[in-house]
Amino acid sequence: MVENTNNIAEESDNDSILIDDNIQNEEKNIEDSTKKEEVIKSTEELLAEEKDRYLRLFAEFENYKKRSSKERMDFYKYANQEMFNVLLPIVDDFERCVRELERTENDSLNGIKLIQNKFNNTLKDKGLVKMEVSVGDLLDVEKHEAITQIPAPNEDLKDKIVDIIETGYLLQDKVIRFAKVVIGK
């Protein structure tokens, strides 16, 4: 019986050792799974950060492509602006010449008008548009340049355009020369 008691004590000690080992193993498994979960969470966070960074970089690149394409189109659209700025005084001279010839009723007026019309139509085909400004219009600082003010000839022209000194021009939709006007005060 002593042997049975010893055997039972040994079995009980073995069982408690096994239980302790199982508990330790379970604790270790729990710690390992916690560590694994932490590693998985940190990996997922890192992946999310990298994905966000990639998406932002991709969007920035797309914006760059759109912006550079627009700049290139604008460059081609307004590339002739310098040439038109050089030609505008010639257009003004044509207008003065035609006005003077109309006043003197010269026979060469028809030929000069034909040349002027052809020249103006060519410029118009290339995108140059004459601004429509008339006496009595309100001053628009986006299109007009007031060079002086004079007393208004009547009340209707007060704070309005009284005279047009120089015609303004647009290239496509961009002002390349403001119309020079006189304002009544």
C-alpha positions as MATLAB code, in Angstrom:
seq = 'MVENTNNIAEESDNDSILIDDNIQNEEKNIEDSTKKEEVIKSTEELLAEEKDRYLRLFAEFENYKKRSSKERMDFYKYANQEMFNVLLPIVDDFERCVRELERTENDSLNGIKLIQNKFNNTLKDKGLVKMEVSVGDLLDVEKHEAITQIPAPNEDLKDKIVDIIETGYLLQDKVIRFAKVVIGK';
ca = [
       0.000    0.000    0.000;
       2.855    2.249    0.591;
       3.870    1.515   -2.927;
       0.419    2.414   -4.179;
       0.558    5.641   -2.259;
       3.983    6.389   -3.676;
       2.739    5.531   -7.164;
      -0.300    7.699   -6.695;
       1.904   10.551   -5.403;
       4.260   10.128   -8.366;
       1.355   10.058  -10.791;
      -0.107   13.093   -9.138;
       3.293   14.864   -9.368;
       3.563   13.818  -13.029;
       0.049   15.029  -13.678;
       0.759   18.350  -12.020;
       3.988   18.647  -14.026;
       2.048   17.845  -17.189;
      -0.626   20.346  -16.245;
       2.029   22.967  -15.500;
       3.702   22.182  -18.831;
       0.342   22.433  -20.581;
      -0.395   25.721  -18.856;
       3.025   27.051  -19.802;
       2.567   25.836  -23.353;
      -0.857   27.479  -23.491;
       0.567   30.705  -22.081;
       3.404   30.508  -24.594;
       0.893   29.848  -27.397;
      -1.176   32.802  -26.223;
       1.952   34.999  -26.127;
       2.992   33.712  -29.557;
      -0.479   34.349  -30.987;
      -0.506   37.829  -29.409;
       2.887   38.502  -30.965;
       1.643   37.130  -34.268;
      -1.428   39.348  -34.070;
       0.781   42.360  -33.316;
       3.056   41.484  -36.231;
       0.030   41.035  -38.491;
      -1.433   44.367  -37.352;
       1.860   46.217  -37.850;
       2.288   44.580  -41.257;
      -1.263   45.558  -42.235;
      -0.650   49.123  -41.061;
       2.590   49.269  -43.045;
       0.811   47.881  -46.094;
      -1.974   50.453  -45.727;
       0.587   53.281  -45.448;
       2.447   52.093  -48.538;
      -0.800   51.688  -50.467;
      -1.846   55.228  -49.508;
       1.578   56.552  -50.514;
       1.343   54.751  -53.849;
      -2.137   56.128  -54.548;
      -1.035   59.669  -53.708;
       2.032   59.348  -55.914;
      -0.075   57.979  -58.760;
      -2.606   60.819  -58.422;
       0.190   63.388  -58.335;
       1.669   61.913  -61.514;
      -1.727   62.003  -63.267;
      -2.149   65.657  -62.262;
       1.330   66.397  -63.611;
       0.475   64.774  -66.947;
      -2.765   66.763  -67.231;
      -1.063   70.027  -66.261;
       1.828   69.571  -68.695;
      -0.578   68.624  -71.483;
      -2.635   71.771  -70.824;
       0.519   73.914  -70.769;
       1.640   72.420  -74.073;
      -1.773   73.116  -75.645;
      -1.722   76.696  -74.327;
       1.770   77.155  -75.736;
       0.629   76.109  -79.206;
      -2.553   78.145  -78.875;
      -0.713   81.384  -78.036;
       2.613   80.774  -79.817;
       1.890   83.457  -82.435;
       1.203   86.190  -79.909;
       4.509   87.995  -80.516;
       3.948   87.962  -84.260;
       0.466   89.437  -83.815;
       1.822   92.128  -81.487;
       4.213   93.151  -84.264;
       1.459   93.116  -86.905;
      -1.117   95.145  -84.936;
       0.490   98.538  -85.759;
       0.271   97.594  -89.452;
      -3.445   96.824  -89.018;
      -3.853  100.239  -87.360;
      -2.028  101.916  -90.267;
      -4.360  100.191  -92.745;
      -7.385  101.518  -90.849;
      -5.979  105.056  -90.783;
      -5.153  104.848  -94.488;
      -8.684  103.701  -95.401;
     -10.253  106.446  -93.249;
      -8.094  109.076  -94.894;
      -8.791  107.785  -98.404;
     -12.554  107.716  -97.677;
     -12.364  111.315  -96.571;
     -10.585  112.413  -99.747;
     -12.575  110.063 -101.994;
      -9.459  108.640 -103.644;
      -9.765  106.141 -106.539;
      -7.215  103.733 -105.019;
      -9.521  103.121 -102.050;
     -11.023   99.909 -103.494;
      -7.626   98.230 -103.971;
      -6.464   99.138 -100.484;
      -9.756   97.937  -98.977;
      -9.320   94.592 -100.755;
      -5.798   94.229  -99.347;
      -6.996   95.274  -95.876;
      -9.886   92.769  -95.936;
      -7.623   89.949  -97.084;
      -5.074   90.796  -94.389;
      -7.758   91.019  -91.680;
      -9.363   87.730  -92.787;
      -5.986   85.965  -92.665;
      -5.369   87.249  -89.144;
      -8.894   86.219  -88.117;
      -8.318   82.702  -89.481;
      -5.223   82.464  -87.268;
      -7.237   83.398  -84.162;
      -6.934   87.189  -83.946;
     -10.285   88.802  -83.099;
     -11.070   92.506  -82.991;
     -12.762   93.641  -79.770;
     -16.212   95.110  -80.208;
     -16.138   98.419  -78.357;
     -18.486  101.291  -78.991;
     -19.183  104.743  -77.603;
     -21.526  104.497  -74.621;
     -20.228  101.156  -73.320;
     -19.244  100.832  -69.687;
     -15.530  100.615  -68.900;
     -14.444   96.996  -68.489;
     -10.941   96.856  -66.996;
     -10.566   93.310  -68.347;
     -10.771   94.649  -71.922;
     -10.309   98.427  -71.861;
      -7.554  100.781  -70.825;
      -8.768  104.270  -69.910;
      -6.074  106.675  -71.027;
      -7.839  109.882  -70.028;
     -11.092  111.409  -68.795;
     -12.891  114.341  -70.353;
     -16.121  116.141  -69.433;
     -19.025  114.054  -70.731;
     -20.813  115.646  -73.705;
     -24.146  114.625  -72.136;
     -25.407  112.869  -69.016;
     -25.848  109.540  -70.823;
     -22.092  109.233  -71.379;
     -21.083  110.006  -67.808;
     -18.664  107.240  -66.583;
     -18.903  105.573  -69.993;
     -16.696  105.361  -73.065;
     -16.734  108.637  -75.006;
     -14.081  107.866  -77.643;
     -11.997  104.891  -78.815;
      -8.365  105.804  -79.440;
      -6.992  102.351  -80.296;
      -8.807   99.098  -81.058;
      -8.251   96.131  -78.751;
      -7.582   92.576  -79.923;
      -8.022   89.056  -78.594;
      -5.965   86.012  -79.536;
      -8.400   83.118  -79.153;
      -9.866   84.192  -75.765;
      -6.860   86.073  -74.369;
      -6.485   89.858  -74.551;
      -3.244   90.717  -76.358;
      -3.961   94.439  -76.655;
      -6.398   96.412  -74.536;
      -8.675   98.887  -76.263;
      -7.500  102.402  -75.398;
     -10.532  104.537  -74.579;
     -11.509  107.969  -73.282;
     -14.015  108.105  -70.413;
     -16.541  110.873  -69.763;
     -16.726  112.272  -66.263;
];
